[in-house]
Amino acid sequence: MEIIDNFLVNSEFGHIKQSLLGSFFPWNISKIVDDTANNHNRNVQMVHMFYDRHAPVDDSIGLLYPILQKLQPCSLLKIKANFLVGVDNIVEHGFHNDILDAEDRPYLKTSIFYMNTCNGYTLFEDGTKVESVANRIVTFPNSMKHTGTTTTDSEYRMVINFNYV
C-alpha cells in the first residue's frame, strides 16, 4: 500500500474539486455496498462514472488527466466518483474488492483519491485505516478488501476510485 499526500499541485486539485461541486456536474443515485436490512434505508450515494467497460462514459474524463498523468496506468478498467452527504453517525459500508472475480490478478490496482478532508476513512480488512485528507491518494492491490464510510464532521465525503493495470 502506498499513501501520497499533496498528490496534485493545488491549482489542479482545486480545478477538479470545483468542477465536481459545480451546479451542472452530473451525479446519479446508486447503492453503496451493504444492502442488508440494517443498512437498506441508508444505502444511497451519489456517483459519477467517468470510465467503465474499457471506455470513457462521457467527456468528463478530461478533468482527471492530471491524476492519470501521475498514475500512468497501462489500461483503465473503471473510474468512479462517490459522494456521500454528511450524517449523524459513521457507517462502514462493507468490505469489498472493486473489481470482482479478479482477486487473483496481482497486476490490478485500485487508487482512491480523496477530494475533501473529513472524519470519514477507508478501512482495510487487516485493520489499516486511511483518513480522508484532501488531495491524498492511496494505492493498493485490487485483492485488498476495503470499505468506505460516511462522515459526521463535514457536509460530504467525496472520493474518486481508479481501477487499472
Chimera marker file (.cmm) of the C-alpha trace (Angstrom):
<marker_set name="trace">
<marker id="1" x="0.000" y="0.000" z="0.000" r="1" g="1" b="0" radius="0.5"/>
<marker id="2" x="1.244" y="3.476" z="-0.850" r="1" g="1" b="0" radius="0.5"/>
<marker id="3" x="-0.155" y="6.759" z="0.504" r="1" g="1" b="0" radius="0.5"/>
<marker id="4" x="0.829" y="10.071" z="-1.078" r="1" g="1" b="0" radius="0.5"/>
<marker id="5" x="-0.267" y="13.419" z="0.325" r="1" g="1" b="0" radius="0.5"/>
<marker id="6" x="-0.443" y="16.582" z="-1.820" r="1" g="1" b="0" radius="0.5"/>
<marker id="7" x="-0.670" y="14.348" z="-4.884" r="1" g="1" b="0" radius="0.5"/>
<marker id="8" x="-1.550" y="17.195" z="-7.267" r="1" g="1" b="0" radius="0.5"/>
<marker id="9" x="-0.445" y="20.811" z="-7.305" r="1" g="1" b="0" radius="0.5"/>
<marker id="10" x="-3.085" y="22.989" z="-5.636" r="1" g="1" b="0" radius="0.5"/>
<marker id="11" x="-4.365" y="24.533" z="-8.870" r="1" g="1" b="0" radius="0.5"/>
<marker id="12" x="-5.005" y="21.129" z="-10.477" r="1" g="1" b="0" radius="0.5"/>
<marker id="13" x="-6.669" y="19.789" z="-7.346" r="1" g="1" b="0" radius="0.5"/>
<marker id="14" x="-8.793" y="22.917" z="-6.978" r="1" g="1" b="0" radius="0.5"/>
<marker id="15" x="-9.987" y="22.738" z="-10.586" r="1" g="1" b="0" radius="0.5"/>
<marker id="16" x="-11.124" y="19.115" z="-10.210" r="1" g="1" b="0" radius="0.5"/>
<marker id="17" x="-12.862" y="19.787" z="-6.889" r="1" g="1" b="0" radius="0.5"/>
<marker id="18" x="-14.589" y="22.941" z="-8.126" r="1" g="1" b="0" radius="0.5"/>
<marker id="19" x="-15.814" y="21.084" z="-11.227" r="1" g="1" b="0" radius="0.5"/>
<marker id="20" x="-17.207" y="18.140" z="-9.230" r="1" g="1" b="0" radius="0.5"/>
<marker id="21" x="-19.031" y="20.505" z="-6.886" r="1" g="1" b="0" radius="0.5"/>
<marker id="22" x="-20.378" y="22.638" z="-9.733" r="1" g="1" b="0" radius="0.5"/>
<marker id="23" x="-24.107" y="23.098" z="-10.209" r="1" g="1" b="0" radius="0.5"/>
<marker id="24" x="-24.154" y="21.319" z="-13.554" r="1" g="1" b="0" radius="0.5"/>
<marker id="25" x="-21.861" y="18.347" z="-12.866" r="1" g="1" b="0" radius="0.5"/>
<marker id="26" x="-23.926" y="15.164" z="-13.401" r="1" g="1" b="0" radius="0.5"/>
<marker id="27" x="-24.332" y="12.864" z="-10.401" r="1" g="1" b="0" radius="0.5"/>
<marker id="28" x="-26.518" y="9.740" z="-10.265" r="1" g="1" b="0" radius="0.5"/>
<marker id="29" x="-28.057" y="7.856" z="-7.347" r="1" g="1" b="0" radius="0.5"/>
<marker id="30" x="-26.552" y="4.444" z="-6.621" r="1" g="1" b="0" radius="0.5"/>
<marker id="31" x="-26.474" y="1.802" z="-3.918" r="1" g="1" b="0" radius="0.5"/>
<marker id="32" x="-23.243" y="1.629" z="-1.927" r="1" g="1" b="0" radius="0.5"/>
<marker id="33" x="-22.210" y="-1.906" z="-0.955" r="1" g="1" b="0" radius="0.5"/>
<marker id="34" x="-24.005" y="-3.164" z="2.147" r="1" g="1" b="0" radius="0.5"/>
<marker id="35" x="-27.651" y="-3.752" z="1.223" r="1" g="1" b="0" radius="0.5"/>
<marker id="36" x="-28.591" y="-5.651" z="4.387" r="1" g="1" b="0" radius="0.5"/>
<marker id="37" x="-31.773" y="-4.964" z="6.324" r="1" g="1" b="0" radius="0.5"/>
<marker id="38" x="-29.822" y="-2.855" z="8.854" r="1" g="1" b="0" radius="0.5"/>
<marker id="39" x="-28.473" y="-0.558" z="6.137" r="1" g="1" b="0" radius="0.5"/>
<marker id="40" x="-31.152" y="-0.711" z="3.440" r="1" g="1" b="0" radius="0.5"/>
<marker id="41" x="-32.657" y="2.732" z="4.154" r="1" g="1" b="0" radius="0.5"/>
<marker id="42" x="-29.215" y="4.387" z="4.223" r="1" g="1" b="0" radius="0.5"/>
<marker id="43" x="-27.633" y="2.534" z="1.300" r="1" g="1" b="0" radius="0.5"/>
<marker id="44" x="-27.577" y="5.510" z="-1.075" r="1" g="1" b="0" radius="0.5"/>
<marker id="45" x="-24.785" y="7.590" z="-2.515" r="1" g="1" b="0" radius="0.5"/>
<marker id="46" x="-24.287" y="9.865" z="-5.468" r="1" g="1" b="0" radius="0.5"/>
<marker id="47" x="-21.879" y="8.579" z="-8.122" r="1" g="1" b="0" radius="0.5"/>
<marker id="48" x="-20.359" y="9.772" z="-11.339" r="1" g="1" b="0" radius="0.5"/>
<marker id="49" x="-18.940" y="7.140" z="-13.672" r="1" g="1" b="0" radius="0.5"/>
<marker id="50" x="-16.013" y="8.583" z="-15.628" r="1" g="1" b="0" radius="0.5"/>
<marker id="51" x="-14.817" y="5.356" z="-17.220" r="1" g="1" b="0" radius="0.5"/>
<marker id="52" x="-16.399" y="1.906" z="-17.437" r="1" g="1" b="0" radius="0.5"/>
<marker id="53" x="-16.074" y="-1.230" z="-19.550" r="1" g="1" b="0" radius="0.5"/>
<marker id="54" x="-12.824" y="-0.014" z="-21.131" r="1" g="1" b="0" radius="0.5"/>
<marker id="55" x="-14.252" y="3.273" z="-22.415" r="1" g="1" b="0" radius="0.5"/>
<marker id="56" x="-14.931" y="6.826" z="-21.236" r="1" g="1" b="0" radius="0.5"/>
<marker id="57" x="-18.561" y="7.317" z="-20.211" r="1" g="1" b="0" radius="0.5"/>
<marker id="58" x="-18.596" y="10.983" z="-21.217" r="1" g="1" b="0" radius="0.5"/>
<marker id="59" x="-16.283" y="13.940" z="-21.804" r="1" g="1" b="0" radius="0.5"/>
<marker id="60" x="-15.694" y="14.492" z="-18.075" r="1" g="1" b="0" radius="0.5"/>
<marker id="61" x="-12.702" y="12.109" z="-18.140" r="1" g="1" b="0" radius="0.5"/>
<marker id="62" x="-10.605" y="15.103" z="-19.231" r="1" g="1" b="0" radius="0.5"/>
<marker id="63" x="-10.925" y="16.526" z="-15.700" r="1" g="1" b="0" radius="0.5"/>
<marker id="64" x="-8.847" y="13.628" z="-14.421" r="1" g="1" b="0" radius="0.5"/>
<marker id="65" x="-5.856" y="13.939" z="-16.763" r="1" g="1" b="0" radius="0.5"/>
<marker id="66" x="-3.603" y="15.431" z="-14.057" r="1" g="1" b="0" radius="0.5"/>
<marker id="67" x="-4.237" y="12.349" z="-11.892" r="1" g="1" b="0" radius="0.5"/>
<marker id="68" x="-3.891" y="9.909" z="-14.779" r="1" g="1" b="0" radius="0.5"/>
<marker id="69" x="-0.618" y="11.529" z="-15.873" r="1" g="1" b="0" radius="0.5"/>
<marker id="70" x="0.814" y="10.817" z="-12.424" r="1" g="1" b="0" radius="0.5"/>
<marker id="71" x="-0.643" y="7.296" z="-12.081" r="1" g="1" b="0" radius="0.5"/>
<marker id="72" x="0.496" y="6.265" z="-15.571" r="1" g="1" b="0" radius="0.5"/>
<marker id="73" x="-1.923" y="3.318" z="-15.945" r="1" g="1" b="0" radius="0.5"/>
<marker id="74" x="-1.323" y="0.836" z="-18.764" r="1" g="1" b="0" radius="0.5"/>
<marker id="75" x="-5.041" y="0.162" z="-19.041" r="1" g="1" b="0" radius="0.5"/>
<marker id="76" x="-8.078" y="1.613" z="-17.270" r="1" g="1" b="0" radius="0.5"/>
<marker id="77" x="-10.910" y="-0.618" z="-16.079" r="1" g="1" b="0" radius="0.5"/>
<marker id="78" x="-13.146" y="1.769" z="-14.147" r="1" g="1" b="0" radius="0.5"/>
<marker id="79" x="-13.094" y="5.276" z="-12.667" r="1" g="1" b="0" radius="0.5"/>
<marker id="80" x="-15.953" y="6.333" z="-10.406" r="1" g="1" b="0" radius="0.5"/>
<marker id="81" x="-16.510" y="9.274" z="-8.065" r="1" g="1" b="0" radius="0.5"/>
<marker id="82" x="-18.517" y="8.698" z="-4.871" r="1" g="1" b="0" radius="0.5"/>
<marker id="83" x="-20.304" y="11.467" z="-2.992" r="1" g="1" b="0" radius="0.5"/>
<marker id="84" x="-21.896" y="10.847" z="0.416" r="1" g="1" b="0" radius="0.5"/>
<marker id="85" x="-23.768" y="13.511" z="2.357" r="1" g="1" b="0" radius="0.5"/>
<marker id="86" x="-22.717" y="14.000" z="5.991" r="1" g="1" b="0" radius="0.5"/>
<marker id="87" x="-24.773" y="12.087" z="8.560" r="1" g="1" b="0" radius="0.5"/>
<marker id="88" x="-25.058" y="11.758" z="12.357" r="1" g="1" b="0" radius="0.5"/>
<marker id="89" x="-23.048" y="8.510" z="12.746" r="1" g="1" b="0" radius="0.5"/>
<marker id="90" x="-20.075" y="6.974" z="10.953" r="1" g="1" b="0" radius="0.5"/>
<marker id="91" x="-21.256" y="3.976" z="8.930" r="1" g="1" b="0" radius="0.5"/>
<marker id="92" x="-18.833" y="1.454" z="7.414" r="1" g="1" b="0" radius="0.5"/>
<marker id="93" x="-20.340" y="0.104" z="4.225" r="1" g="1" b="0" radius="0.5"/>
<marker id="94" x="-18.908" y="-3.407" z="3.920" r="1" g="1" b="0" radius="0.5"/>
<marker id="95" x="-15.622" y="-4.931" z="2.790" r="1" g="1" b="0" radius="0.5"/>
<marker id="96" x="-15.292" y="-5.495" z="-0.930" r="1" g="1" b="0" radius="0.5"/>
<marker id="97" x="-12.987" y="-5.576" z="-3.935" r="1" g="1" b="0" radius="0.5"/>
<marker id="98" x="-13.772" y="-3.008" z="-6.622" r="1" g="1" b="0" radius="0.5"/>
<marker id="99" x="-13.170" y="-5.449" z="-9.479" r="1" g="1" b="0" radius="0.5"/>
<marker id="100" x="-14.929" y="-8.718" z="-8.737" r="1" g="1" b="0" radius="0.5"/>
<marker id="101" x="-13.605" y="-12.145" z="-9.773" r="1" g="1" b="0" radius="0.5"/>
<marker id="102" x="-10.102" y="-10.706" z="-10.165" r="1" g="1" b="0" radius="0.5"/>
<marker id="103" x="-8.631" y="-11.065" z="-6.686" r="1" g="1" b="0" radius="0.5"/>
<marker id="104" x="-6.006" y="-13.472" z="-8.082" r="1" g="1" b="0" radius="0.5"/>
<marker id="105" x="-4.608" y="-10.900" z="-10.524" r="1" g="1" b="0" radius="0.5"/>
<marker id="106" x="-1.809" y="-9.066" z="-8.685" r="1" g="1" b="0" radius="0.5"/>
<marker id="107" x="-1.318" y="-6.586" z="-11.520" r="1" g="1" b="0" radius="0.5"/>
<marker id="108" x="-4.738" y="-4.963" z="-10.923" r="1" g="1" b="0" radius="0.5"/>
<marker id="109" x="-4.536" y="-1.839" z="-8.785" r="1" g="1" b="0" radius="0.5"/>
<marker id="110" x="-7.001" y="0.386" z="-7.005" r="1" g="1" b="0" radius="0.5"/>
<marker id="111" x="-6.300" y="4.008" z="-6.125" r="1" g="1" b="0" radius="0.5"/>
<marker id="112" x="-8.596" y="6.169" z="-4.023" r="1" g="1" b="0" radius="0.5"/>
<marker id="113" x="-8.210" y="9.917" z="-4.417" r="1" g="1" b="0" radius="0.5"/>
<marker id="114" x="-9.686" y="11.949" z="-1.561" r="1" g="1" b="0" radius="0.5"/>
<marker id="115" x="-11.459" y="15.166" z="-2.553" r="1" g="1" b="0" radius="0.5"/>
<marker id="116" x="-12.051" y="16.590" z="0.930" r="1" g="1" b="0" radius="0.5"/>
<marker id="117" x="-10.828" y="16.327" z="4.491" r="1" g="1" b="0" radius="0.5"/>
<marker id="118" x="-13.318" y="14.827" z="6.923" r="1" g="1" b="0" radius="0.5"/>
<marker id="119" x="-13.576" y="12.167" z="9.618" r="1" g="1" b="0" radius="0.5"/>
<marker id="120" x="-14.637" y="9.533" z="7.080" r="1" g="1" b="0" radius="0.5"/>
<marker id="121" x="-11.998" y="6.982" z="6.146" r="1" g="1" b="0" radius="0.5"/>
<marker id="122" x="-11.097" y="3.906" z="4.156" r="1" g="1" b="0" radius="0.5"/>
<marker id="123" x="-10.727" y="0.780" z="6.282" r="1" g="1" b="0" radius="0.5"/>
<marker id="124" x="-8.901" y="-2.322" z="5.099" r="1" g="1" b="0" radius="0.5"/>
<marker id="125" x="-9.666" y="-5.863" z="6.191" r="1" g="1" b="0" radius="0.5"/>
<marker id="126" x="-6.293" y="-6.049" z="8.001" r="1" g="1" b="0" radius="0.5"/>
<marker id="127" x="-7.312" y="-3.089" z="10.203" r="1" g="1" b="0" radius="0.5"/>
<marker id="128" x="-5.341" y="-0.404" z="8.373" r="1" g="1" b="0" radius="0.5"/>
<marker id="129" x="-7.246" y="2.897" z="8.298" r="1" g="1" b="0" radius="0.5"/>
<marker id="130" x="-6.568" y="5.682" z="5.799" r="1" g="1" b="0" radius="0.5"/>
<marker id="131" x="-8.062" y="9.003" z="6.807" r="1" g="1" b="0" radius="0.5"/>
<marker id="132" x="-9.867" y="11.204" z="4.289" r="1" g="1" b="0" radius="0.5"/>
<marker id="133" x="-7.457" y="14.056" z="3.616" r="1" g="1" b="0" radius="0.5"/>
<marker id="134" x="-7.994" y="16.354" z="0.623" r="1" g="1" b="0" radius="0.5"/>
<marker id="135" x="-5.516" y="15.713" z="-2.218" r="1" g="1" b="0" radius="0.5"/>
<marker id="136" x="-4.340" y="12.379" z="-0.762" r="1" g="1" b="0" radius="0.5"/>
<marker id="137" x="-4.176" y="9.191" z="-2.797" r="1" g="1" b="0" radius="0.5"/>
<marker id="138" x="-3.840" y="5.622" z="-1.580" r="1" g="1" b="0" radius="0.5"/>
<marker id="139" x="-2.887" y="2.833" z="-3.992" r="1" g="1" b="0" radius="0.5"/>
<marker id="140" x="-3.178" y="-0.874" z="-3.236" r="1" g="1" b="0" radius="0.5"/>
<marker id="141" x="-3.715" y="-4.237" z="-4.976" r="1" g="1" b="0" radius="0.5"/>
<marker id="142" x="-7.295" y="-4.952" z="-6.051" r="1" g="1" b="0" radius="0.5"/>
<marker id="143" x="-7.122" y="-8.091" z="-3.875" r="1" g="1" b="0" radius="0.5"/>
<marker id="144" x="-7.125" y="-5.987" z="-0.675" r="1" g="1" b="0" radius="0.5"/>
<marker id="145" x="-10.680" y="-5.796" z="0.640" r="1" g="1" b="0" radius="0.5"/>
<marker id="146" x="-11.637" y="-2.348" z="1.849" r="1" g="1" b="0" radius="0.5"/>
<marker id="147" x="-14.647" y="-0.286" z="2.825" r="1" g="1" b="0" radius="0.5"/>
<marker id="148" x="-15.512" y="3.376" z="2.833" r="1" g="1" b="0" radius="0.5"/>
<marker id="149" x="-17.527" y="5.282" z="5.396" r="1" g="1" b="0" radius="0.5"/>
<marker id="150" x="-19.809" y="8.215" z="5.881" r="1" g="1" b="0" radius="0.5"/>
<marker id="151" x="-18.684" y="11.407" z="7.621" r="1" g="1" b="0" radius="0.5"/>
<marker id="152" x="-20.106" y="13.292" z="10.595" r="1" g="1" b="0" radius="0.5"/>
<marker id="153" x="-17.952" y="16.432" z="10.629" r="1" g="1" b="0" radius="0.5"/>
<marker id="154" x="-18.397" y="17.658" z="7.059" r="1" g="1" b="0" radius="0.5"/>
<marker id="155" x="-21.229" y="18.355" z="4.643" r="1" g="1" b="0" radius="0.5"/>
<marker id="156" x="-19.997" y="15.478" z="2.486" r="1" g="1" b="0" radius="0.5"/>
<marker id="157" x="-17.313" y="12.877" z="1.797" r="1" g="1" b="0" radius="0.5"/>
<marker id="158" x="-16.120" y="12.661" z="-1.802" r="1" g="1" b="0" radius="0.5"/>
<marker id="159" x="-13.570" y="10.285" z="-3.333" r="1" g="1" b="0" radius="0.5"/>
<marker id="160" x="-12.624" y="9.118" z="-6.813" r="1" g="1" b="0" radius="0.5"/>
<marker id="161" x="-11.847" y="5.417" z="-7.279" r="1" g="1" b="0" radius="0.5"/>
<marker id="162" x="-9.462" y="4.309" z="-10.037" r="1" g="1" b="0" radius="0.5"/>
<marker id="163" x="-9.203" y="0.653" z="-11.093" r="1" g="1" b="0" radius="0.5"/>
<marker id="164" x="-6.420" y="-0.101" z="-13.566" r="1" g="1" b="0" radius="0.5"/>
<marker id="165" x="-3.433" y="-2.119" z="-14.654" r="1" g="1" b="0" radius="0.5"/>
<link id1="1" id2="2" r="1" g="1" b="0" radius="0.2"/>
<link id1="2" id2="3" r="1" g="1" b="0" radius="0.2"/>
<link id1="3" id2="4" r="1" g="1" b="0" radius="0.2"/>
<link id1="4" id2="5" r="1" g="1" b="0" radius="0.2"/>
<link id1="5" id2="6" r="1" g="1" b="0" radius="0.2"/>
<link id1="6" id2="7" r="1" g="1" b="0" radius="0.2"/>
<link id1="7" id2="8" r="1" g="1" b="0" radius="0.2"/>
<link id1="8" id2="9" r="1" g="1" b="0" radius="0.2"/>
<link id1="9" id2="10" r="1" g="1" b="0" radius="0.2"/>
<link id1="10" id2="11" r="1" g="1" b="0" radius="0.2"/>
<link id1="11" id2="12" r="1" g="1" b="0" radius="0.2"/>
<link id1="12" id2="13" r="1" g="1" b="0" radius="0.2"/>
<link id1="13" id2="14" r="1" g="1" b="0" radius="0.2"/>
<link id1="14" id2="15" r="1" g="1" b="0" radius="0.2"/>
<link id1="15" id2="16" r="1" g="1" b="0" radius="0.2"/>
<link id1="16" id2="17" r="1" g="1" b="0" radius="0.2"/>
<link id1="17" id2="18" r="1" g="1" b="0" radius="0.2"/>
<link id1="18" id2="19" r="1" g="1" b="0" radius="0.2"/>
<link id1="19" id2="20" r="1" g="1" b="0" radius="0.2"/>
<link id1="20" id2="21" r="1" g="1" b="0" radius="0.2"/>
<link id1="21" id2="22" r="1" g="1" b="0" radius="0.2"/>
<link id1="22" id2="23" r="1" g="1" b="0" radius="0.2"/>
<link id1="23" id2="24" r="1" g="1" b="0" radius="0.2"/>
<link id1="24" id2="25" r="1" g="1" b="0" radius="0.2"/>
<link id1="25" id2="26" r="1" g="1" b="0" radius="0.2"/>
<link id1="26" id2="27" r="1" g="1" b="0" radius="0.2"/>
<link id1="27" id2="28" r="1" g="1" b="0" radius="0.2"/>
<link id1="28" id2="29" r="1" g="1" b="0" radius="0.2"/>
<link id1="29" id2="30" r="1" g="1" b="0" radius="0.2"/>
<link id1="30" id2="31" r="1" g="1" b="0" radius="0.2"/>
<link id1="31" id2="32" r="1" g="1" b="0" radius="0.2"/>
<link id1="32" id2="33" r="1" g="1" b="0" radius="0.2"/>
<link id1="33" id2="34" r="1" g="1" b="0" radius="0.2"/>
<link id1="34" id2="35" r="1" g="1" b="0" radius="0.2"/>
<link id1="35" id2="36" r="1" g="1" b="0" radius="0.2"/>
<link id1="36" id2="37" r="1" g="1" b="0" radius="0.2"/>
<link id1="37" id2="38" r="1" g="1" b="0" radius="0.2"/>
<link id1="38" id2="39" r="1" g="1" b="0" radius="0.2"/>
<link id1="39" id2="40" r="1" g="1" b="0" radius="0.2"/>
<link id1="40" id2="41" r="1" g="1" b="0" radius="0.2"/>
<link id1="41" id2="42" r="1" g="1" b="0" radius="0.2"/>
<link id1="42" id2="43" r="1" g="1" b="0" radius="0.2"/>
<link id1="43" id2="44" r="1" g="1" b="0" radius="0.2"/>
<link id1="44" id2="45" r="1" g="1" b="0" radius="0.2"/>
<link id1="45" id2="46" r="1" g="1" b="0" radius="0.2"/>
<link id1="46" id2="47" r="1" g="1" b="0" radius="0.2"/>
<link id1="47" id2="48" r="1" g="1" b="0" radius="0.2"/>
<link id1="48" id2="49" r="1" g="1" b="0" radius="0.2"/>
<link id1="49" id2="50" r="1" g="1" b="0" radius="0.2"/>
<link id1="50" id2="51" r="1" g="1" b="0" radius="0.2"/>
<link id1="51" id2="52" r="1" g="1" b="0" radius="0.2"/>
<link id1="52" id2="53" r="1" g="1" b="0" radius="0.2"/>
<link id1="53" id2="54" r="1" g="1" b="0" radius="0.2"/>
<link id1="54" id2="55" r="1" g="1" b="0" radius="0.2"/>
<link id1="55" id2="56" r="1" g="1" b="0" radius="0.2"/>
<link id1="56" id2="57" r="1" g="1" b="0" radius="0.2"/>
<link id1="57" id2="58" r="1" g="1" b="0" radius="0.2"/>
<link id1="58" id2="59" r="1" g="1" b="0" radius="0.2"/>
<link id1="59" id2="60" r="1" g="1" b="0" radius="0.2"/>
<link id1="60" id2="61" r="1" g="1" b="0" radius="0.2"/>
<link id1="61" id2="62" r="1" g="1" b="0" radius="0.2"/>
<link id1="62" id2="63" r="1" g="1" b="0" radius="0.2"/>
<link id1="63" id2="64" r="1" g="1" b="0" radius="0.2"/>
<link id1="64" id2="65" r="1" g="1" b="0" radius="0.2"/>
<link id1="65" id2="66" r="1" g="1" b="0" radius="0.2"/>
<link id1="66" id2="67" r="1" g="1" b="0" radius="0.2"/>
<link id1="67" id2="68" r="1" g="1" b="0" radius="0.2"/>
<link id1="68" id2="69" r="1" g="1" b="0" radius="0.2"/>
<link id1="69" id2="70" r="1" g="1" b="0" radius="0.2"/>
<link id1="70" id2="71" r="1" g="1" b="0" radius="0.2"/>
<link id1="71" id2="72" r="1" g="1" b="0" radius="0.2"/>
<link id1="72" id2="73" r="1" g="1" b="0" radius="0.2"/>
<link id1="73" id2="74" r="1" g="1" b="0" radius="0.2"/>
<link id1="74" id2="75" r="1" g="1" b="0" radius="0.2"/>
<link id1="75" id2="76" r="1" g="1" b="0" radius="0.2"/>
<link id1="76" id2="77" r="1" g="1" b="0" radius="0.2"/>
<link id1="77" id2="78" r="1" g="1" b="0" radius="0.2"/>
<link id1="78" id2="79" r="1" g="1" b="0" radius="0.2"/>
<link id1="79" id2="80" r="1" g="1" b="0" radius="0.2"/>
<link id1="80" id2="81" r="1" g="1" b="0" radius="0.2"/>
<link id1="81" id2="82" r="1" g="1" b="0" radius="0.2"/>
<link id1="82" id2="83" r="1" g="1" b="0" radius="0.2"/>
<link id1="83" id2="84" r="1" g="1" b="0" radius="0.2"/>
<link id1="84" id2="85" r="1" g="1" b="0" radius="0.2"/>
<link id1="85" id2="86" r="1" g="1" b="0" radius="0.2"/>
<link id1="86" id2="87" r="1" g="1" b="0" radius="0.2"/>
<link id1="87" id2="88" r="1" g="1" b="0" radius="0.2"/>
<link id1="88" id2="89" r="1" g="1" b="0" radius="0.2"/>
<link id1="89" id2="90" r="1" g="1" b="0" radius="0.2"/>
<link id1="90" id2="91" r="1" g="1" b="0" radius="0.2"/>
<link id1="91" id2="92" r="1" g="1" b="0" radius="0.2"/>
<link id1="92" id2="93" r="1" g="1" b="0" radius="0.2"/>
<link id1="93" id2="94" r="1" g="1" b="0" radius="0.2"/>
<link id1="94" id2="95" r="1" g="1" b="0" radius="0.2"/>
<link id1="95" id2="96" r="1" g="1" b="0" radius="0.2"/>
<link id1="96" id2="97" r="1" g="1" b="0" radius="0.2"/>
<link id1="97" id2="98" r="1" g="1" b="0" radius="0.2"/>
<link id1="98" id2="99" r="1" g="1" b="0" radius="0.2"/>
<link id1="99" id2="100" r="1" g="1" b="0" radius="0.2"/>
<link id1="100" id2="101" r="1" g="1" b="0" radius="0.2"/>
<link id1="101" id2="102" r="1" g="1" b="0" radius="0.2"/>
<link id1="102" id2="103" r="1" g="1" b="0" radius="0.2"/>
<link id1="103" id2="104" r="1" g="1" b="0" radius="0.2"/>
<link id1="104" id2="105" r="1" g="1" b="0" radius="0.2"/>
<link id1="105" id2="106" r="1" g="1" b="0" radius="0.2"/>
<link id1="106" id2="107" r="1" g="1" b="0" radius="0.2"/>
<link id1="107" id2="108" r="1" g="1" b="0" radius="0.2"/>
<link id1="108" id2="109" r="1" g="1" b="0" radius="0.2"/>
<link id1="109" id2="110" r="1" g="1" b="0" radius="0.2"/>
<link id1="110" id2="111" r="1" g="1" b="0" radius="0.2"/>
<link id1="111" id2="112" r="1" g="1" b="0" radius="0.2"/>
<link id1="112" id2="113" r="1" g="1" b="0" radius="0.2"/>
<link id1="113" id2="114" r="1" g="1" b="0" radius="0.2"/>
<link id1="114" id2="115" r="1" g="1" b="0" radius="0.2"/>
<link id1="115" id2="116" r="1" g="1" b="0" radius="0.2"/>
<link id1="116" id2="117" r="1" g="1" b="0" radius="0.2"/>
<link id1="117" id2="118" r="1" g="1" b="0" radius="0.2"/>
<link id1="118" id2="119" r="1" g="1" b="0" radius="0.2"/>
<link id1="119" id2="120" r="1" g="1" b="0" radius="0.2"/>
<link id1="120" id2="121" r="1" g="1" b="0" radius="0.2"/>
<link id1="121" id2="122" r="1" g="1" b="0" radius="0.2"/>
<link id1="122" id2="123" r="1" g="1" b="0" radius="0.2"/>
<link id1="123" id2="124" r="1" g="1" b="0" radius="0.2"/>
<link id1="124" id2="125" r="1" g="1" b="0" radius="0.2"/>
<link id1="125" id2="126" r="1" g="1" b="0" radius="0.2"/>
<link id1="126" id2="127" r="1" g="1" b="0" radius="0.2"/>
<link id1="127" id2="128" r="1" g="1" b="0" radius="0.2"/>
<link id1="128" id2="129" r="1" g="1" b="0" radius="0.2"/>
<link id1="129" id2="130" r="1" g="1" b="0" radius="0.2"/>
<link id1="130" id2="131" r="1" g="1" b="0" radius="0.2"/>
<link id1="131" id2="132" r="1" g="1" b="0" radius="0.2"/>
<link id1="132" id2="133" r="1" g="1" b="0" radius="0.2"/>
<link id1="133" id2="134" r="1" g="1" b="0" radius="0.2"/>
<link id1="134" id2="135" r="1" g="1" b="0" radius="0.2"/>
<link id1="135" id2="136" r="1" g="1" b="0" radius="0.2"/>
<link id1="136" id2="137" r="1" g="1" b="0" radius="0.2"/>
<link id1="137" id2="138" r="1" g="1" b="0" radius="0.2"/>
<link id1="138" id2="139" r="1" g="1" b="0" radius="0.2"/>
<link id1="139" id2="140" r="1" g="1" b="0" radius="0.2"/>
<link id1="140" id2="141" r="1" g="1" b="0" radius="0.2"/>
<link id1="141" id2="142" r="1" g="1" b="0" radius="0.2"/>
<link id1="142" id2="143" r="1" g="1" b="0" radius="0.2"/>
<link id1="143" id2="144" r="1" g="1" b="0" radius="0.2"/>
<link id1="144" id2="145" r="1" g="1" b="0" radius="0.2"/>
<link id1="145" id2="146" r="1" g="1" b="0" radius="0.2"/>
<link id1="146" id2="147" r="1" g="1" b="0" radius="0.2"/>
<link id1="147" id2="148" r="1" g="1" b="0" radius="0.2"/>
<link id1="148" id2="149" r="1" g="1" b="0" radius="0.2"/>
<link id1="149" id2="150" r="1" g="1" b="0" radius="0.2"/>
<link id1="150" id2="151" r="1" g="1" b="0" radius="0.2"/>
<link id1="151" id2="152" r="1" g="1" b="0" radius="0.2"/>
<link id1="152" id2="153" r="1" g="1" b="0" radius="0.2"/>
<link id1="153" id2="154" r="1" g="1" b="0" radius="0.2"/>
<link id1="154" id2="155" r="1" g="1" b="0" radius="0.2"/>
<link id1="155" id2="156" r="1" g="1" b="0" radius="0.2"/>
<link id1="156" id2="157" r="1" g="1" b="0" radius="0.2"/>
<link id1="157" id2="158" r="1" g="1" b="0" radius="0.2"/>
<link id1="158" id2="159" r="1" g="1" b="0" radius="0.2"/>
<link id1="159" id2="160" r="1" g="1" b="0" radius="0.2"/>
<link id1="160" id2="161" r="1" g="1" b="0" radius="0.2"/>
<link id1="161" id2="162" r="1" g="1" b="0" radius="0.2"/>
<link id1="162" id2="163" r="1" g="1" b="0" radius="0.2"/>
<link id1="163" id2="164" r="1" g="1" b="0" radius="0.2"/>
<link id1="164" id2="165" r="1" g="1" b="0" radius="0.2"/>
</marker_set>
